[in-house]
């Protein structure tokens, strides 16, 4: 389980951590890696960052940004396996300590006051300039953040969503418009093949066998697909809708091409 980073009065009681790299970042923060970095006032360097979310001894929320991505990734892997891992960030790797949390955290450190934003005049726990506290994006109504979270859910539970789609769904044929925005989304995604988008707009992850789970995002839309199967489209202007796109004659080639330019975890 997450543990305290320190043992003195300046302890950061670690609650969770995430990595922020071109291939793997909290997509709720943006459509691509530079956009997610900008939400935290970080430079979008190629190596990425680790984000450690915790509370200080007074219960205040802090996000510690470290350059030691491998350390954070190891901690996350251990926690995912139900193992204990004492995540202690070396001060020499800390880029910034930001007030607040950029993501929703459902747990709190025991024995300290309830989570709250630091006082405006409180110094950062590990350096960094004073700034308004971070807060999770508003997901209470449909919009970019909720759309991206919906795409995350489909990618995570692909089999469940796939079972809800009839086997005879076909790709949108030229001239047909079952949904006004689907063709536009697919054309914009195809445009990435001619003009590569910012890092993280197209990501590829292991699925099963030789297949890959493909994720593509753009202005107002998200696509989740498997390279050996269909795709799902979500759009800002179609609240709550998940639109399936069948294989047909065109989709396989598009997914293969997007996978070739996608960023992959190292």
Secondary structure, DSSP 8 states (H G I E B T S, - for coil): ---BS-SSTT--EEEEEEEEBTTB--GGG-SSHHHHHHTTT----SS-EEEEEEE-TT-BEEEEEES-HHHHHHHHHHHHTT--------GGGEEEEEEB-SS------TTS---B---TT---TTS------B-----SSSSHHHHHHHHHHHHHTHHHHHHTS-TT-----TT--SSTTHHHHHHHHHHTTTS--STTSEEEEE-STT-EEEEEEETTEEEEEETTS-EEEEETTSTT--EEE--TTTHHHHHHHHHHHSEE--
